[in-house]
Amino acid sequence: MKIPEANLTPIKSLDDALARCQEQGMRVSRQRRYILELLWEKKEHLSARKIYDLLNQQGKDIGHTSVYQNLDALSAGGIIECVERSDGRLYGNISDSHSHINCLDTNQIIDLRIELPPELLQKIESETGVRITDYRIDFFGYQNSVKADRGAK
């Protein structure tokens, strides 16, 4: 979560993402648009391979190399998110600071906006001597066990 002195407004829509590309002097090619449209449509974290497969299933003509190159450019530009995992990179449409819930049973990553209380941030700063300007929290758990626990009550 970015502390309120952010220099860029968050990308909240596909139109914002396309505008940010243009602001950065990045050409909005047909392939780049396909990738952004897919990420905003799916609103989940996808591997490059999954993005390639989904686009080709939709009849969009795009090659493996083009997918990888465009994902690299979009994530380097801060237009999309790249999450590094042990089994590879995943890409998502939300690029500003946010937290994640990592479901260990489904391998799904759920985006979460959470704000820590200012008192907690101040306590952390006073204990560490570090001024916090941004933070992300990664939660880990089992999605199916929550559903089972709720059904047992």
N, C-alpha and C positions, 0 to 999 in steps of 0.2 A: 504494500500500500504506500503510495507516494505521499509524502508529507506536503501540505499545501503550497509549496513553492515551485510547482511543476512548470516547466517552460513550454511544453506542448500540450494541447488539449487532447484528451483521450479519443481514440478512434472508436466511435459508437455504432457505425454502420458501414455497409459496403461503399456507399457514396463517400464517406469520410476516408476510407482506405484508398479509394481511387484518387481522391483529391490530394491525400498525403503523398502518393506516388508522384503526382504532377508537381507538387510543391518542392519535392526533392530532385526534380529534374529526371525522374525515372519514367521511361517510356511505358505507357500502358498498352502493351501488346495484347493481341488476342489471347495468347497463352497465359499471360499474367492475369488478365481479367477472368479467364476460366478458373484459375486456381483460387482467386479471391472470392468469386461467386460461390464456388463449392464450399470453401471454408465458412463463409457466412451462412450458407444454406444448411450445412450439417451442424454447425456450432458444437463441434467436438474436436478432439485432438486426433489427427490422422497421420499415418506414416506417408512418406513420399510414394511408396509403392501403392498404398491404398488410394492416394490421390490420383495417381496415374491410372489405376484400374477403374476407379469411379468415373473419371473424365472420359476414358475410352468406352466404357459402358454407355455413357450418355451420347456417344457418337462424336465427341470432341477430338479433333485430330491434334495430338500432342505427343511428343516423344519423351522417353525416360530422361534423357539429358536435359531437355528443356524444363521438365518438372523440377529436377534437382537444382538447376541454375536459377530458376525463378524463385524457388523456395529460399535459396541462399540469399538472393538479392532482397527479397521482401523481408526476411527476418533480420538481415544486417541493417536494413533501413528502419527497423522498429515498427514495421507495418503489420507484421504477424508475429506470433510467438513461436519460438523453437524450444521444446523441452527435451533435454538430453536424458536418455534412459539407457540402461545397460543393454537393452535389446535394440537400440537405435533411437533416432530422433523422431519426435512427434511435433506436428504443427497445428496451431490453433488460431482462431480469428482475433482473440483478445490480446492486444499488445501492451497495454498499460499494466502497471503493477497490480497483481491480484494473487490470491492464494489458491492452493489445490487440495482436493481430497483425492488420494490415490487409492483406488479400490483394488485390493490385492487378489480378490477372487475373480474379478471381471477384467482386470487390466485397464479399466476405464479411468480417465482423469476428469474430475469434475471441477469446473472453475467456481471459485468462491470469493466473494468480496467480503472481507472482514476488517473491521477497524478496531485496533486495540485501544483501550481507554488511555487518554493522555497521561493519567497518573502512572500507569504501568510503563509507558515509554519514558517518562521522566525518571522513574526509578531505575530503569535499565541504563539510561544515560548517566545518572549519578553514580551507579555502581561500577560502570565500565569506563567512564570518562570519554565515551564516544557519542557524538551528536548523531542521532538517527535521522536519516533523510528519506529512507525507503525501507520497506520490509515485505517479505513474503513468508507465508507459513505453509508447510507441507504436512498435511494430515495423512495417516495411513490407516486402513481398516478394511473390514469385510462387509460389503454391501448386503449380501445374502443373509448374513447372521443378524443384521439389524431388522430385516423383514421378519425373520423367524422369531426374534425376541419380541417384536411388537405383536405378533400373532399369538404368542404364548400368554400374554397378559389378559 
